[in-house]
């Protein structure tokens, strides 16, 4: 068994044999972790040296868990993947089609998802869907849903989807009741996702009032998938459940 002795900077400076207390290895380092000397019978066999990190004997690189440090040059041999996951990856460029396009900074084709959100209005609203002098006006009565997606980089390179499953029931006087089954996955633009308005449709000419009943048992999940291999895949799920009973008027007040 060997015990490690450390210098003032926390580097392994020596190994001491447990049985007799003899020094079996000594290490001296330069200011950038470069090895100055290593002596003793255990000096080569021990890989834990500078900063108590693993040192590869053949390459001389020091392994810090996510990337390697080169003491002879005083530099990391790769970018920090943790920092890169929160920003634009400089190594992803032109979607691997450099003969077809070019990107000076290597940022155009990269997209990292930051977060997503779904906001459901507390009460139904009536919005016009079709207004024509030749046909009765068509309105949508339902709950407004707003989607928010934040990304870093080119939003067109991210993939954003809404997964929907459940049912909506609508009865709008004088129309008959209608139940809609929802089970789909649809893609939406990540920069400006359009809102949703699940509920029922009402066609009516001129002015008037109506009674309505809306029932929801609907779950929606918003997902963002980026191009950064170290990036997050944020998602947000909401369960819309409840019954709404009320009166409305046309045109909407």
Buried (B, 14 or more C-beta within 10 A) or exposed (E): EBEBBEEEEEBBBBBBBEEEEEBBBBBEBEEEBBBEEBBBEBBEEBEEBBBEBBBEEEEBBBBEEEBBBBBEEEEBEEBEEEEBBEBBBEEBBBBEEEEEEEBEEBBBBBBBBBEBEBEBEEEBBBEEEEEEEEEEBBBBBBBBBEBEBBBBBBBEBBBBBBBBBBBBBBBBEEBEEEEEEBEEEEEBEBEEBEEBBBBBBBBBEEEEEBEBBBBBBBBBBBBBBBBBEBBBEBBBEBEBEEEBEEEBEBEEE
